[in-house]
Amino acid sequence: MSNQTLPLVERLSFLTVRVGTLKTAEAMRQALRGANCRTSVLAGDMMNQPAFAAGIVQEEEDVNFVIAYNAKLGYPEVCTVTQTYEAARKRGWRTCEPPDAVYLRLATPDQPEGEGFFVATDPPITDFDGYLRVFSVVHDSDGCWLGGDYGRPGHLWGGHYRWAFRCK
């Protein structure tokens, strides 16, 4: 069944985003503020981590992303982060660089309220307390956010959660 014949809620979302335009974590923070996007305390801490800085690319390039539900990846009920990532790799998708989360937040200013997705990074970023984390891109009643959530390999997520991956 093609993506276009599926019910809207089951379709994969594809997005092409230019990355490499922001050369530092501080430039990314300024861009988020300039776009009226909020950054959670956790996401701000994640942006301070060496793994985030290591992922900042200096060359500009267009990157294709896919955003898929765990259910679409073969896990309608529940699965671990590891299972989500393995299912994506079988489709030829790759995990994102940590700074991709900022570019995805900036590229989706019209994200509907109540919608969100996680940005698959491997390895996840370790926060100030030593916990593995992944970024989230959400729009709630307070506006558009770059947030953070659990990213340890065994953490369980339901089929209704969505993840962003790099694709060809």
N, C-alpha and C positions, 0 to 999 in steps of 0.2 A: 504494500500500500504506500503510495507516495505521501510525502509530507503534506501536500496541499489537500489531499482527500481525508486526512484525519480531522477529528473535531479540533477546534482552535486550541483548547486546553492541552491536547496531546501533541501538538506540533512542536518541532524543534525550532528554536529561535537562532537565527544567524546574524552576526554583526561583524562588520569590518571596521577596525579602529586603527588610527595612526598612533603608534607608540614611538617613544624616543624624543618627543618634543619638549619634555620637561626633564632637565638634567640632574636635578637634586630632589631629595625628599622635601626640602623647604619650598622649592618651586612648585611641587605637587600640592603641598598644603595651601599655598597661596592661590593656586588654581581652583582648588576645592572651595576655599572661602569666596573667591570671586564668582563662583557659580552658585553661591548660596547653598552649598552642600555642607552638612554637618559631619564632623568626624568624632566618633566615640573616643573616650579616653583609651579604651583598649586598642582601637585601630591606630590612634596616635602613637601609642607605645610600640605597636608592631612596626610602624614606619621608622622608628628609631633603631631598630635591630639591624645588626650587620647583614643578615640574610636579605633584608629589604634593599639595603644600599647595594649589595652585590648584584641584584637583579635589575638595577636601573641601567637601561641601554642608552648609549650615547648616539647611536645611529638611528635615524628615523626610518620606520618601515610600517607598511600596512599589515595588520595581523587579523586573520579571520578567527572569530570566536563562535562557539556553539553553546547554547544554554539548554540543558536537558534535565528533565525530571528523573529521579531515581527509578520511578516506575517505567519510564521509557528505556532505561538502561537494563531492564529486566528484573527490577526489584520493587514490585508494587506494594509490598508491606513494609519491610524494614531491611536495612543493610548497613554495613560498616563503611567508613570512609575508604578503607582499602578496597572493598568490593566495588564501590562507585568508581574509583580510579581504574581498577582493572577492567571493568566493563567499558569504560571510555577508551582505554588503550586498545582494546580489541577492535574498536571502530576506527582506529588510526588517529585518535585525538591525543593531545599532549596536555600535561598540566601547565598552568600559567606561571609566569614570573610574578613574584609578589607585587611589583608596581603595576601590573596589568589591572589590579583592582581599582586603582585610582583612575586609570584611563577608561575603564568600564563605567565607573560612577559618573565621570564627566560626559561620557558618550550617551548616557541614558537620562537626560533631564526630564523627559516626559514619561518616566516610569510611573505606571498607575499606583495610586495609593493602595497599600496593602500588599503590594508585590515585592518580592525580594529573591535573591539568589546568592549562593556562596561561590567564591572563586577558588577553584581547585589548585592548590600549590603543593608541590612535593619536592623536598620536605616542607611541612608547614613551618610557620615562623614560631619560634619560642618566645613567649612573652616574658615580662619582668619577673614572674613567679616560676618560670621554667615550664609552663604548660604549652603544648602545641596548639596553635591557633590557625584559623583561616579567616580571610576577609569576607564580609558580607556587603552586598549592595542592596539597600532597602529604601522603600518610601513608606513612611508611616504618617500618622496624624501630625507629627512635628516636622515633616518635610523629608527631603532626600538625605540619606546617611551613608557614610562609609563606616561599617562596624566590624566587629570581630566575633568569632565564636569558636567552639571546640573543634580541633583538627586532629586529635590523636587517631591513629589508624583504626582502633577498635570502637570508636564512638559510633553509636547507632543513630541513623537518620531514616525517617519514613519515606515512603514512595512519593509523597507530594513535595519533597524538597528538590530544589533546582540547583544545578552546578554549572559554572562556566569553565570551558576548556578551550585550548587553542586547537584549531583544526586546519586542514589544508585548504 
